[in-house]
Amino acid sequence: MNEPGEPAPTGPAKGAAAFRTIGEVADDLDLPAHVLRFWESKFAQLKPLKRRGGRRYYRPEDILLLRRIRQCLYQDGYTIRGVQKLLGVSAGEGAAAADPAAVPSLFPLDPGPGADERPSPETPARRPRRPTKTDTRAALEEIRREMLEARALLDRLMRRPKVP
């Protein structure tokens, strides 16, 4: 019997090489299942096994690829098109245009055995950095200062008394 507050046993743990269902992968990656299905349409390298009835089973290499995609999109700030370029699929190609027999490129930016090669000069698209509150405040203060200077100049040109 379980102690109060202790999670219920979920059965024997799966091995590292075991296939996982979409629900298990979604829970593991803390993503909704519909996001994983969407990513299948955007990334040709992501091809889970499908059984009768359309049930998806993800291989360990699929899960590694999903982790890399998640990191690039949510932590590194890449766009989907940028991640596609990282993974070697040009943005114009869809999932249908890729060779299904191709081995997925899981970590193209990590140095491998032939680390002497230099990365290509073209960098994938990244989302612009969001301004912080201090950046925004400083920008607004600068705009206010410029507006007050412009107002003072207009007052002098119009020879009106300065309005406080």
N, C-alpha and C positions, 0 to 999 in steps of 0.2 A: 504494500500500500504506500502511496506517496504522502510525503509531508505536506502540510498546507503551504501554498505558494511555490511549490516545486513543480516544474513542468512535467507533464505526463510523458512516459516513455513513448517514443515514436517507432519502435521496432529496431531491428538491427541496422546499424549505419551502413550506408553503401560504400563500396570501395572507390578508390580514386579513379579507376578506369570504368566505372559503371555509367550507363546512360541515365540522364535525368529528364523528368517531364518538364513541361513549360512552367507548371506551377512551382516545382521545386527550384528551378532556376530563377524564376521571378522573385521568390521569397529570398533566395540566397543573395541576389543582386539588389534587393529592395527596390524593385521596379514592377509596375503593373504588367501583366501578361500581354496586353495589347501593344505595349511599347516594343516588346521582343518581336511580335509578329510584324510590326511596322518596320523594324530594323531589317528583318528578313527581306523586305521589298526594296530596301535601300542599299544593302551590302551583299553583293553577289557571293562573297566568300562564306557567308553564313547560310549553311544548308543543313538544318537538322533532319534527322531521319523521320519519315512520316509513315505511320502504319495505317491499316484500314480505318476508315472513319476520320482520318486527318490528324490523329493524335501525334504530337511532336515528341521526339526523343533527342536530346542534345548530347553530343559526344563531349568528352573532356576538352578537346581542342576548340569546339564551338563555345564552350563556357569561357575559355581563356580569351577568345576573340571578343565575346560579349563584354568581359571585364575591361578589355582594352578600349572598346568603343565607348563604354560608359565613362571611363576615366577621361578620354579625350573630349567627350561632349560636356560632361558635367563638372569636371575639375580643371581641365586644361583650357576650356573655353573655345574649342573648335566648333565649327559648323558641321552639318552633315556632309556637305560638299568637301570640306577640309579633311574630314576623317576618311572620306572615300579616296581622296588623293593620297593620304598617308598609307592607306591599305593597297594602293596600286590600281584602283578603278577610277578611270576618268569620270568626271561629273556627267558627261554626256551619255555615258553608257548606263543602262539600267541593270537590274539584276538578271534580266533575260539575256543580255548580250554577253555575259561572262561564260567562260568555259567551266562547266560543272566539275570536270575532272581536275581542275587546277587546285593545287594545295594552297590553303589560305596563308597569307603573309600576316602572321600574328603581331610581330613587333618590329616593323620596318625601321624605326628610329634607333632601336637599341643596337649597340655595336655587337656584331657577331664574330665568327672566326676570322673573316676577312675585313677587319675594322680599319684597314688602310684606306678604304675608299672614302671620298669626301661626299657629304650630302649634296643633293642638287640645290642650285641657287634658288629655285622656285619654292617658296614657302606656302603651305596650305592656308586657306582662309581661316582667320580667327575672329571671334566676336570682338568688337571694340570694348576697351576697358570701361566699366561703368564709373562715372565720376563719384568720388566720395563726397560726403557732406562738406568737408573742409574745402575741397576743390570747387564745389558749387558755390559755397558761401564767398570764397575769395573772388570768383568770377563775377558774382552778383555785386559785390562791393566795388569792384573795378568798373563795372557798367554804371553803377550809381554815381561814382565819382566823375566819370566821363559825362554823364547826363547833367550833373550839376555844373560842370565847367561849360558845357554847351549852353545851358540856360543863362549863366552869368554873361557869356559872350553875346547871346541874343539880347539880353537886357541892355548891355552897353551899346549895342548897335541900334536898338530901338530907342535909346535914351529914356528908358523908363526907370523909375526908381526900383531898386531891388526889392522883391517881395519875399518876406521871410518864410 
